Amino acid sequence: MERLTARNSIGQAYYPHCFREDTCDGAGASDKCNKCVFNDKIIEQLARFEELQGMIGIPFERFAELCKEKIPEECKNPSKAIILTDESVDEWNQYKSDKEQGLLLKLPCKVGDTVWVIYANGDLSEQKVEYISKNIHSKEWNIGFHIGQIPFSNFGKTVFLTKEAAEQALADMKGV
């Protein structure tokens, strides 16, 4: 949002636009001020400010204080500090709890992805992931295709997310 105001040396707010020589030079005391397009900009921006403050439900001064309290000084990118809804906070707390308990699994791909598989005979095959499952005996997670399943541990060895990576691995295996 474009800033329309400034503060003078004693802290009073004013509209710099009104004091520029290339504008009306009305300084708020001219008949021209009543017809000024800049006044319309000020009124529109004030209306947006008031609407936003109404949406937040607390005065902006308090909102700014809360932001300062929650964003640590060492924060390198304060624009990444976001306001979360109650539901988002609950979800975030649940995620952190699940992560701490080791309940999260980072999948190398998802159902519907295409992967490239190098088979023992040296064939390269494009496959669509049809399911993801856990082997009850080995406790290992697998990706499944119409022809069988392969453990996650094979990613980067015989299963690849790009054809180029699979071809490079195949070439390396053959010593090319």
SEMARBA-357040 format. One record per residue: residue number from 1; z, y, x of N, C-alpha, C in turn; residue in one letter. Coordinates in Angstrom, 2 decimals. Layout:
BEGIN
+-----+---------+---------+---------+---------+----------+---------+---------+---------+---------+---+
:   k :    n_up : n_north :  n_east :   ca_up : ca_north : ca_east :    c_up : c_north :  c_east : r :
+-----+---------+---------+---------+---------+----------+---------+---------+---------+---------+---+
: NUM :       Z :       Y :       X :       Z :        Y :       X :       Z :       Y :       X : a :
...
+-----+---------+---------+---------+---------+----------+---------+---------+---------+---------+---+
This chain:
BEGIN
+-----+---------+---------+---------+---------+----------+---------+---------+---------+---------+---+
:   k :    n_up : n_north :  n_east :   ca_up : ca_north : ca_east :    c_up : c_north :  c_east : r :
+-----+---------+---------+---------+---------+----------+---------+---------+---------+---------+---+
:   1 :    0.00 :   -1.16 :    0.85 :    0.00 :     0.00 :    0.00 :    0.00 :    1.23 :    0.90 : m :
:   2 :   -0.88 :    2.16 :    0.63 :   -0.99 :     3.38 :    1.43 :    0.25 :    4.24 :    1.25 : e :
:   3 :    0.80 :    4.71 :    2.35 :    1.96 :     5.59 :    2.27 :    1.49 :    6.99 :    1.96 : r :
:   4 :    2.06 :    7.60 :    0.93 :    1.66 :     8.93 :    0.49 :    2.64 :   10.01 :    0.91 : l :
:   5 :    3.83 :    9.62 :    1.34 :    4.86 :    10.58 :    1.67 :    5.23 :   10.53 :    3.14 : t :
:   6 :    5.97 :   11.54 :    3.55 :    6.54 :    11.59 :    4.90 :    7.89 :   12.28 :    4.77 : a :
:   7 :    8.65 :   12.31 :    5.84 :    9.93 :    13.04 :    5.84 :    9.90 :   14.10 :    6.93 : r :
:   8 :   10.45 :   15.26 :    6.60 :   10.48 :    16.33 :    7.59 :   11.66 :   16.12 :    8.54 : n :
:   9 :   11.89 :   17.05 :    9.42 :   12.90 :    16.89 :   10.46 :   14.33 :   16.82 :    9.90 : s :
:  10 :   14.54 :   17.30 :    8.68 :   15.89 :    17.21 :    8.10 :   15.97 :   16.11 :    7.03 : i :
:  11 :   14.94 :   15.26 :    6.99 :   14.99 :    14.09 :    6.13 :   14.48 :   14.26 :    4.71 : g :
:  12 :   13.93 :   15.43 :    4.38 :   13.41 :    15.63 :    3.03 :   12.01 :   15.04 :    2.92 : q :
:  13 :   11.74 :   14.40 :    1.77 :   10.41 :    13.83 :    1.53 :    9.45 :   14.92 :    1.10 : a :
:  14 :    8.20 :   14.77 :    1.52 :    7.15 :    15.69 :    1.09 :    5.81 :   14.96 :    1.11 : y :
:  15 :    4.78 :   15.61 :    0.57 :    3.43 :    15.04 :    0.53 :    2.58 :   15.73 :    1.58 : y :
:  16 :    2.33 :   15.08 :    2.73 :    1.56 :    15.70 :    3.80 :    0.19 :   16.19 :    3.33 : p :
:  17 :   -0.40 :   15.49 :    2.38 :   -1.72 :    15.85 :    1.87 :   -1.75 :   17.32 :    1.40 : h :
:  18 :   -0.66 :   17.77 :    0.78 :   -0.62 :    19.11 :    0.21 :   -0.58 :   20.21 :    1.28 : c :
:  19 :   -0.28 :   19.84 :    2.51 :   -0.15 :    20.85 :    3.55 :   -1.32 :   20.85 :    4.52 : f :
:  20 :   -2.31 :   20.03 :    4.25 :   -3.49 :    20.01 :    5.12 :   -4.42 :   21.15 :    4.75 : r :
:  21 :   -5.01 :   21.77 :    5.76 :   -5.91 :    22.90 :    5.51 :   -7.21 :   22.47 :    4.84 : e :
:  22 :   -7.62 :   21.21 :    5.04 :   -8.88 :    20.75 :    4.45 :   -8.71 :   20.38 :    2.97 : d :
:  23 :   -7.48 :   20.46 :    2.45 :   -7.25 :    20.23 :    1.02 :   -6.97 :   21.59 :    0.39 : t :
:  24 :   -6.25 :   21.61 :   -0.68 :   -6.05 :    22.85 :   -1.42 :   -5.04 :   23.79 :   -0.79 : c :
:  25 :   -4.20 :   23.30 :    0.12 :   -3.14 :    24.09 :    0.74 :   -2.22 :   24.70 :   -0.31 : d :
:  26 :   -2.03 :   23.92 :   -1.38 :   -1.20 :    24.41 :   -2.48 :    0.27 :   24.34 :   -2.20 : g :
:  27 :    0.69 :   23.42 :   -1.36 :    2.10 :    23.25 :   -0.99 :    2.99 :   23.13 :   -2.22 : a :
:  28 :    2.45 :   22.61 :   -3.31 :    3.24 :    22.39 :   -4.50 :    3.51 :   23.64 :   -5.31 : g :
:  29 :    2.93 :   24.75 :   -4.91 :    3.23 :    26.01 :   -5.60 :    1.97 :   26.66 :   -6.16 : a :
:  30 :    0.89 :   25.95 :   -6.18 :   -0.37 :    26.54 :   -6.62 :   -0.77 :   25.98 :   -7.99 : s :
:  31 :   -1.57 :   26.74 :   -8.73 :   -2.12 :    26.24 :   -9.99 :   -3.01 :   25.03 :   -9.75 : d :
:  32 :   -3.56 :   24.95 :   -8.53 :   -4.43 :    23.82 :   -8.19 :   -3.67 :   22.49 :   -8.24 : k :
:  33 :   -2.37 :   22.53 :   -8.02 :   -1.56 :    21.30 :   -7.99 :   -1.60 :   20.56 :   -9.33 : c :
:  34 :   -1.72 :   21.31 :  -10.43 :   -1.74 :    20.68 :  -11.75 :   -3.02 :   19.89 :  -12.00 : n :
:  35 :   -4.08 :   20.19 :  -11.25 :   -5.36 :    19.51 :  -11.43 :   -5.71 :   18.60 :  -10.25 : k :
:  36 :   -4.76 :   18.37 :   -9.37 :   -5.01 :    17.66 :   -8.12 :   -5.14 :   16.15 :   -8.35 : c :
:  37 :   -6.22 :   15.57 :   -7.81 :   -6.44 :    14.13 :   -7.88 :   -5.35 :   13.40 :   -7.08 : v :
:  38 :   -4.85 :   14.03 :   -6.04 :   -3.80 :    13.43 :   -5.22 :   -2.55 :   13.19 :   -6.06 : f :
:  39 :   -2.24 :   14.10 :   -6.98 :   -1.08 :    13.89 :   -7.87 :   -1.25 :   12.60 :   -8.66 : n :
:  40 :   -2.46 :   12.30 :   -9.09 :   -2.71 :    11.06 :   -9.82 :   -2.40 :    9.84 :   -8.94 : d :
:  41 :   -2.76 :    9.92 :   -7.65 :   -2.45 :     8.83 :   -6.71 :   -0.94 :    8.65 :   -6.59 : k :
:  42 :   -0.23 :    9.76 :   -6.50 :    1.22 :     9.70 :   -6.36 :    1.84 :    9.05 :   -7.60 : i :
:  43 :    1.41 :    9.49 :   -8.76 :    1.96 :     8.95 :  -10.01 :    1.65 :    7.45 :  -10.12 : i :
:  44 :    0.43 :    7.04 :   -9.78 :    0.05 :     5.62 :   -9.86 :    0.89 :    4.79 :   -8.89 : e :
:  45 :    1.08 :    5.30 :   -7.67 :    1.86 :     4.54 :   -6.69 :    3.32 :    4.47 :   -7.11 : q :
:  46 :    3.86 :    5.53 :   -7.65 :    5.24 :     5.52 :   -8.13 :    5.38 :    4.51 :   -9.27 : l :
:  47 :    4.40 :    4.44 :  -10.16 :    4.44 :     3.48 :  -11.26 :    4.45 :    2.05 :  -10.72 : a :
:  48 :    3.60 :    1.75 :   -9.71 :    3.59 :     0.40 :   -9.12 :    4.92 :    0.09 :   -8.46 : r :
:  49 :    5.49 :    1.07 :   -7.79 :    6.79 :     0.92 :   -7.13 :    7.85 :    0.58 :   -8.18 : f :
:  50 :    7.87 :    1.34 :   -9.27 :    8.88 :     1.10 :  -10.31 :    8.67 :   -0.25 :  -10.99 : e :
:  51 :    7.42 :   -0.66 :  -11.19 :    7.14 :    -1.97 :  -11.80 :    7.60 :   -3.09 :  -10.88 : e :
:  52 :    7.36 :   -2.94 :   -9.59 :    7.78 :    -3.95 :   -8.62 :    9.31 :   -4.03 :   -8.57 : l :
:  53 :    9.95 :   -2.89 :   -8.56 :   11.41 :    -2.87 :   -8.55 :   11.96 :   -3.54 :   -9.81 : q :
:  54 :   11.31 :   -3.31 :  -10.94 :   11.73 :    -3.96 :  -12.19 :   11.55 :   -5.47 :  -12.12 : g :
:  55 :   10.48 :   -5.91 :  -11.47 :   10.22 :    -7.34 :  -11.32 :   11.30 :   -7.99 :  -10.45 : m :
:  56 :   11.69 :   -7.33 :   -9.38 :   12.68 :    -7.86 :   -8.46 :   14.05 :   -7.90 :   -9.13 : i :
:  57 :   14.34 :   -6.89 :   -9.94 :   15.58 :    -6.87 :  -10.71 :   16.76 :   -6.23 :  -10.01 : g :
:  58 :   16.54 :   -5.72 :   -8.82 :   17.59 :    -5.00 :   -8.12 :   16.95 :   -3.77 :   -7.46 : i :
:  59 :   17.74 :   -2.74 :   -7.17 :   17.17 :    -1.57 :   -6.50 :   16.57 :   -1.94 :   -5.14 : p :
:  60 :   15.50 :   -1.26 :   -4.76 :   14.84 :    -1.55 :   -3.49 :   15.77 :   -1.40 :   -2.29 : f :
:  61 :   16.69 :   -0.48 :   -2.37 :   17.61 :    -0.30 :   -1.26 :   18.40 :   -1.59 :   -1.02 : e :
:  62 :   18.88 :   -2.21 :   -2.10 :   19.63 :    -3.47 :   -1.99 :   18.72 :   -4.59 :   -1.51 : r :
:  63 :   17.49 :   -4.61 :   -2.03 :   16.51 :    -5.61 :   -1.62 :   16.26 :   -5.51 :   -0.12 : f :
:  64 :   16.09 :   -4.29 :    0.39 :   15.85 :    -4.08 :    1.82 :   17.05 :   -4.56 :    2.64 : a :
:  65 :   18.27 :   -4.29 :    2.15 :   19.47 :    -4.76 :    2.84 :   19.50 :   -6.29 :    2.92 : e :
:  66 :   19.16 :   -6.95 :    1.80 :   19.13 :    -8.41 :    1.78 :   18.11 :   -8.95 :    2.78 : l :
:  67 :   16.95 :   -8.32 :    2.84 :   15.91 :    -8.76 :    3.78 :   16.40 :   -8.61 :    5.22 : c :
:  68 :   17.04 :   -7.51 :    5.51 :   17.55 :    -7.29 :    6.87 :   18.61 :   -8.32 :    7.23 : k :
:  69 :   19.44 :   -8.71 :    6.26 :   20.48 :    -9.69 :    6.51 :   19.89 :  -11.07 :    6.80 : e :
:  70 :   18.80 :  -11.41 :    6.13 :   18.25 :   -12.76 :    6.20 :   17.21 :  -12.96 :    7.30 : k :
:  71 :   16.63 :  -11.86 :    7.80 :   15.61 :   -12.00 :    8.84 :   16.27 :  -11.69 :   10.19 : i :
:  72 :   16.44 :  -12.70 :   11.03 :   17.11 :   -12.47 :   12.31 :   16.32 :  -11.50 :   13.20 : p :
:  73 :   17.03 :  -10.77 :   14.02 :   16.38 :    -9.79 :   14.90 :   15.37 :  -10.43 :   15.83 : e :
:  74 :   15.63 :  -11.67 :   16.24 :   14.71 :   -12.34 :   17.17 :   13.46 :  -12.87 :   16.49 : e :
:  75 :   13.35 :  -12.66 :   15.18 :   12.17 :   -13.11 :   14.44 :   10.94 :  -12.40 :   14.98 : c :
:  76 :    9.99 :  -13.17 :   15.50 :    8.81 :   -12.58 :   16.12 :    7.75 :  -12.15 :   15.11 : k :
:  77 :    7.80 :  -12.73 :   13.91 :    6.79 :   -12.40 :   12.91 :    7.46 :  -12.28 :   11.53 : n :
:  78 :    8.08 :  -11.12 :   11.25 :    8.81 :   -10.97 :    9.99 :    7.93 :  -11.16 :    8.75 : p :
:  79 :    6.62 :  -11.00 :    8.88 :    5.77 :   -11.19 :    7.70 :    5.78 :  -12.64 :    7.25 : s :
:  80 :    6.21 :  -13.55 :    8.13 :    6.31 :   -14.96 :    7.74 :    7.59 :  -15.23 :    6.96 : k :
:  81 :    8.54 :  -14.31 :    7.00 :    9.76 :   -14.48 :    6.23 :    9.41 :  -14.16 :    4.78 : a :
:  82 :    9.53 :  -15.15 :    3.91 :    9.12 :   -14.96 :    2.53 :   10.30 :  -15.08 :    1.59 : i :
:  83 :   10.12 :  -14.53 :    0.41 :   11.14 :   -14.63 :   -0.62 :   10.85 :  -15.91 :   -1.41 : i :
:  84 :   11.86 :  -16.74 :   -1.58 :   11.69 :   -17.99 :   -2.29 :   12.33 :  -17.92 :   -3.66 : l :
:  85 :   11.74 :  -18.62 :   -4.60 :   12.35 :   -18.74 :   -5.92 :   13.48 :  -19.75 :   -5.84 : t :
:  86 :   14.31 :  -19.79 :   -6.87 :   15.40 :   -20.78 :   -6.90 :   14.85 :  -22.19 :   -6.70 : d :
:  87 :   13.75 :  -22.50 :   -7.42 :   13.15 :   -23.83 :   -7.33 :   12.65 :  -24.11 :   -5.91 : e :
:  88 :   12.02 :  -23.11 :   -5.29 :   11.51 :   -23.29 :   -3.93 :   12.64 :  -23.53 :   -2.94 : s :
:  89 :   13.75 :  -22.83 :   -3.13 :   14.90 :   -23.02 :   -2.24 :   15.43 :  -24.44 :   -2.40 : v :
:  90 :   15.53 :  -24.91 :   -3.65 :   15.99 :   -26.29 :   -3.89 :   15.06 :  -27.30 :   -3.21 : d :
:  91 :   13.75 :  -27.09 :   -3.35 :   12.78 :   -28.00 :   -2.73 :   12.92 :  -27.98 :   -1.21 : e :
:  92 :   13.07 :  -26.79 :   -0.64 :   13.20 :   -26.66 :    0.81 :   14.47 :  -27.36 :    1.30 : w :
:  93 :   15.56 :  -27.17 :    0.60 :   16.82 :   -27.83 :    0.98 :   16.68 :  -29.35 :    0.88 : n :
:  94 :   15.98 :  -29.84 :   -0.15 :   15.77 :   -31.27 :   -0.29 :   14.92 :  -31.80 :    0.86 : q :
:  95 :   13.87 :  -31.06 :    1.21 :   13.00 :   -31.44 :    2.34 :   13.82 :  -31.54 :    3.62 : y :
:  96 :   14.63 :  -30.52 :    3.90 :   15.44 :   -30.53 :    5.13 :   16.40 :  -31.71 :    5.13 : k :
:  97 :   17.02 :  -31.98 :    4.00 :   17.94 :   -33.11 :    3.89 :   17.20 :  -34.43 :    4.13 : s :
:  98 :   16.05 :  -34.60 :    3.49 :   15.25 :   -35.82 :    3.67 :   14.83 :  -35.98 :    5.13 : d :
:  99 :   14.44 :  -34.88 :    5.76 :   14.01 :   -34.93 :    7.16 :   15.17 :  -35.36 :    8.06 : k :
: 100 :   16.34 :  -34.77 :    7.84 :   17.52 :   -35.12 :    8.64 :   17.89 :  -36.59 :    8.50 : e :
: 101 :   17.66 :  -37.16 :    7.31 :   18.01 :   -38.56 :    7.06 :   16.90 :  -39.52 :    7.47 : q :
: 102 :   15.81 :  -38.99 :    8.01 :   14.70 :   -39.83 :    8.45 :   13.93 :  -40.45 :    7.30 : g :
: 103 :   13.91 :  -39.77 :    6.16 :   13.25 :   -40.32 :    4.97 :   11.80 :  -39.87 :    4.83 : l :
: 104 :   11.34 :  -39.03 :    5.74 :    9.98 :   -38.53 :    5.63 :    9.04 :  -39.31 :    6.55 : l :
: 105 :    7.86 :  -39.55 :    6.06 :    6.85 :   -40.27 :    6.82 :    5.63 :  -39.37 :    6.94 : l :
: 106 :    5.20 :  -39.09 :    8.16 :    4.00 :   -38.29 :    8.36 :    2.82 :  -39.24 :    8.43 : k :
: 107 :    1.96 :  -39.14 :    7.45 :    0.81 :   -40.03 :    7.37 :   -0.34 :  -39.51 :    8.23 : l :
: 108 :   -1.06 :  -40.38 :    8.89 :   -2.20 :   -39.95 :    9.69 :   -3.41 :  -39.58 :    8.83 : p :
: 109 :   -3.41 :  -40.05 :    7.58 :   -4.51 :   -39.76 :    6.66 :   -4.00 :  -39.97 :    5.24 : c :
: 110 :   -4.86 :  -39.75 :    4.26 :   -4.47 :   -39.97 :    2.88 :   -5.51 :  -40.84 :    2.18 : k :
: 111 :   -5.15 :  -41.36 :    1.02 :   -6.08 :   -42.15 :    0.23 :   -7.30 :  -41.29 :   -0.07 : v :
: 112 :   -8.48 :  -41.87 :    0.13 :   -9.73 :   -41.15 :   -0.10 :  -10.37 :  -40.62 :    1.17 : g :
: 113 :   -9.58 :  -40.53 :    2.26 :  -10.14 :   -40.06 :    3.53 :  -11.10 :  -41.10 :    4.10 : d :
: 114 :  -12.02 :  -40.63 :    4.91 :  -12.92 :   -41.51 :    5.64 :  -12.39 :  -41.65 :    7.06 : t :
: 115 :  -12.33 :  -42.89 :    7.54 :  -11.93 :   -43.15 :    8.93 :  -13.00 :  -44.04 :    9.56 : v :
: 116 :  -12.99 :  -44.06 :   10.90 :  -13.93 :   -44.91 :   11.63 :  -13.11 :  -45.95 :   12.38 : w :
: 117 :  -13.53 :  -47.21 :   12.23 :  -12.79 :   -48.34 :   12.78 :  -13.65 :  -49.04 :   13.82 : v :
: 118 :  -13.04 :  -49.32 :   14.98 :  -13.71 :   -50.12 :   16.01 :  -13.15 :  -51.54 :   15.89 : i :
: 119 :  -14.02 :  -52.51 :   15.64 :  -13.60 :   -53.90 :   15.52 :  -13.64 :  -54.60 :   16.88 : y :
: 120 :  -12.98 :  -55.73 :   16.97 :  -12.88 :   -56.49 :   18.22 :  -14.24 :  -56.82 :   18.81 : a :
: 121 :  -15.25 :  -57.00 :   17.95 :  -16.59 :   -57.34 :   18.46 :  -17.36 :  -56.11 :   18.93 : n :
: 122 :  -16.73 :  -54.92 :   18.85 :  -17.38 :   -53.70 :   19.32 :  -18.13 :  -52.94 :   18.24 : g :
: 123 :  -18.12 :  -53.46 :   17.00 :  -18.78 :   -52.75 :   15.91 :  -17.95 :  -51.54 :   15.49 : d :
: 124 :  -18.67 :  -50.47 :   15.13 :  -18.05 :   -49.26 :   14.61 :  -18.36 :  -49.19 :   13.12 : l :
: 125 :  -17.34 :  -49.04 :   12.30 :  -17.53 :   -49.07 :   10.86 :  -16.85 :  -47.88 :   10.20 : s :
: 126 :  -17.58 :  -47.23 :    9.31 :  -17.02 :   -46.13 :    8.52 :  -16.34 :  -46.75 :    7.29 : e :
: 127 :  -15.09 :  -46.37 :    7.07 :  -14.33 :   -46.94 :    5.95 :  -13.65 :  -45.83 :    5.16 : q :
: 128 :  -13.53 :  -46.04 :    3.87 :  -12.80 :   -45.11 :    3.00 :  -11.41 :  -45.72 :    2.76 : k :
: 129 :  -10.36 :  -44.93 :    2.97 :   -8.99 :   -45.41 :    2.77 :   -8.77 :  -45.58 :    1.26 : v :
: 130 :   -8.46 :  -46.81 :    0.85 :   -8.27 :   -47.11 :   -0.57 :   -6.80 :  -47.14 :   -0.96 : e :
: 131 :   -5.93 :  -47.45 :   -0.01 :   -4.49 :   -47.48 :   -0.31 :   -3.70 :  -47.38 :    0.98 : y :
: 132 :   -2.44 :  -47.05 :    0.83 :   -1.50 :   -47.02 :    1.94 :   -0.33 :  -47.89 :    1.50 : i :
: 133 :    0.08 :  -48.81 :    2.37 :    1.14 :   -49.74 :    1.98 :    2.04 :  -50.04 :    3.17 : s :
: 134 :    3.17 :  -50.65 :    2.85 :    4.10 :   -51.06 :    3.90 :    4.21 :  -52.58 :    3.86 : k :
: 135 :    4.01 :  -53.19 :    5.02 :    4.12 :   -54.64 :    5.14 :    5.60 :  -55.02 :    5.05 : n :
: 136 :    5.95 :  -55.84 :    4.07 :    7.37 :   -56.17 :    3.86 :    7.93 :  -57.03 :    4.99 : i :
: 137 :    7.07 :  -57.72 :    5.72 :    7.54 :   -58.58 :    6.81 :    7.70 :  -57.79 :    8.11 : h :
: 138 :    6.65 :  -57.05 :    8.49 :    6.70 :   -56.32 :    9.76 :    7.30 :  -54.94 :    9.61 : s :
: 139 :    7.47 :  -54.48 :    8.37 :    7.99 :   -53.14 :    8.07 :    7.05 :  -52.03 :    8.57 : k :
: 140 :    5.81 :  -52.40 :    8.87 :    4.85 :   -51.43 :    9.39 :    4.00 :  -50.88 :    8.24 : e :
: 141 :    3.68 :  -49.60 :    8.34 :    2.81 :   -48.96 :    7.35 :    1.36 :  -49.23 :    7.72 : w :
: 142 :    0.54 :  -49.42 :    6.70 :   -0.87 :   -49.75 :    6.90 :   -1.76 :  -48.88 :    6.03 : n :
: 143 :   -3.01 :  -48.71 :    6.49 :   -4.04 :   -48.14 :    5.63 :   -4.91 :  -49.30 :    5.19 : i :
: 144 :   -5.32 :  -49.27 :    3.94 :   -6.08 :   -50.39 :    3.42 :   -7.47 :  -49.99 :    2.98 : g :
: 145 :   -8.41 :  -50.94 :    3.18 :   -9.81 :   -50.79 :    2.79 :  -10.18 :  -51.99 :    1.93 : f :
: 146 :  -11.41 :  -52.02 :    1.47 :  -11.84 :   -53.17 :    0.66 :  -11.91 :  -54.46 :    1.49 : h :
: 147 :  -11.93 :  -54.31 :    2.82 :  -12.04 :   -55.52 :    3.67 :  -10.72 :  -55.92 :    4.32 : i :
: 148 :   -9.65 :  -55.18 :    4.07 :   -8.37 :   -55.53 :    4.67 :   -7.54 :  -54.30 :    4.96 : g :
: 149 :   -6.58 :  -54.45 :    5.86 :   -5.72 :   -53.32 :    6.21 :   -5.46 :  -53.28 :    7.71 : q :
: 150 :   -5.12 :  -52.08 :    8.18 :   -4.89 :   -51.86 :    9.60 :   -3.61 :  -51.03 :    9.74 : i :
: 151 :   -2.73 :  -51.37 :   10.69 :   -1.48 :   -50.63 :   10.88 :   -1.73 :  -49.18 :   11.34 : p :
: 152 :   -0.82 :  -48.31 :   10.93 :   -0.89 :   -46.92 :   11.39 :   -0.89 :  -46.85 :   12.91 : f :
: 153 :   -0.23 :  -47.78 :   13.56 :   -0.11 :   -47.76 :   15.02 :   -1.48 :  -47.86 :   15.70 : s :
: 154 :   -2.52 :  -48.25 :   14.97 :   -3.86 :   -48.35 :   15.55 :   -4.60 :  -47.01 :   15.59 : n :
: 155 :   -4.03 :  -45.97 :   14.95 :   -4.69 :   -44.66 :   15.01 :   -4.74 :  -44.18 :   16.44 : f :
: 156 :   -5.91 :  -43.74 :   16.85 :   -6.13 :   -43.29 :   18.21 :   -6.47 :  -44.42 :   19.17 : g :
: 157 :   -6.41 :  -45.66 :   18.67 :   -6.77 :   -46.82 :   19.49 :   -8.04 :  -47.46 :   18.95 : k :
: 158 :   -7.97 :  -47.92 :   17.70 :   -9.15 :   -48.54 :   17.07 :   -9.49 :  -47.88 :   15.74 : t :
: 159 :   -8.68 :  -46.94 :   15.29 :   -8.93 :   -46.21 :   14.04 :   -8.93 :  -44.71 :   14.36 : v :
: 160 :   -9.96 :  -44.01 :   13.87 :  -10.12 :   -42.60 :   14.21 :  -10.49 :  -41.78 :   12.98 : f :
: 161 :  -10.10 :  -40.52 :   13.00 :  -10.38 :   -39.63 :   11.87 :  -11.77 :  -39.01 :   11.95 : l :
: 162 :  -12.40 :  -39.03 :   13.13 :  -13.76 :   -38.50 :   13.27 :  -14.65 :  -39.54 :   13.93 : t :
: 163 :  -15.90 :  -39.48 :   13.58 :  -16.86 :   -40.41 :   14.17 :  -17.00 :  -40.16 :   15.66 : k :
: 164 :  -16.98 :  -38.87 :   16.04 :  -17.11 :   -38.51 :   17.45 :  -15.99 :  -39.12 :   18.29 : e :
: 165 :  -14.76 :  -39.05 :   17.78 :  -13.63 :   -39.62 :   18.52 :  -13.77 :  -41.13 :   18.64 : a :
: 166 :  -14.24 :  -41.79 :   17.58 :  -14.44 :   -43.24 :   17.60 :  -15.53 :  -43.62 :   18.59 : a :
: 167 :  -16.63 :  -42.87 :   18.59 :  -17.73 :   -43.16 :   19.53 :  -17.28 :  -42.96 :   20.97 : e :
: 168 :  -16.48 :  -41.92 :   21.21 :  -15.98 :   -41.68 :   22.57 :  -15.05 :  -42.82 :   23.00 : q :
: 169 :  -14.18 :  -43.25 :   22.12 :  -13.28 :   -44.37 :   22.44 :  -14.07 :  -45.66 :   22.70 : a :
: 170 :  -15.08 :  -45.88 :   21.90 :  -15.93 :   -47.06 :   22.08 :  -16.64 :  -47.02 :   23.43 : l :
: 171 :  -17.15 :  -45.84 :   23.78 :  -17.82 :   -45.67 :   25.08 :  -16.83 :  -45.91 :   26.22 : a :
: 172 :  -15.59 :  -45.40 :   26.06 :  -14.57 :   -45.60 :   27.08 :  -14.23 :  -47.08 :   27.23 : d :
: 173 :  -14.18 :  -47.80 :   26.10 :  -13.88 :   -49.24 :   26.14 :  -14.97 :  -50.02 :   26.88 : m :
: 174 :  -16.19 :  -49.56 :   26.69 :  -17.33 :   -50.25 :   27.32 :  -17.54 :  -49.78 :   28.74 : k :
: 175 :  -16.78 :  -48.73 :   29.16 :  -16.90 :   -48.22 :   30.52 :  -18.15 :  -47.40 :   30.72 : g :
: 176 :  -18.63 :  -46.78 :   29.67 :  -19.85 :   -45.96 :   29.77 :  -19.50 :  -44.57 :   30.20 : v :
+-----+---------+---------+---------+---------+----------+---------+---------+---------+---------+---+
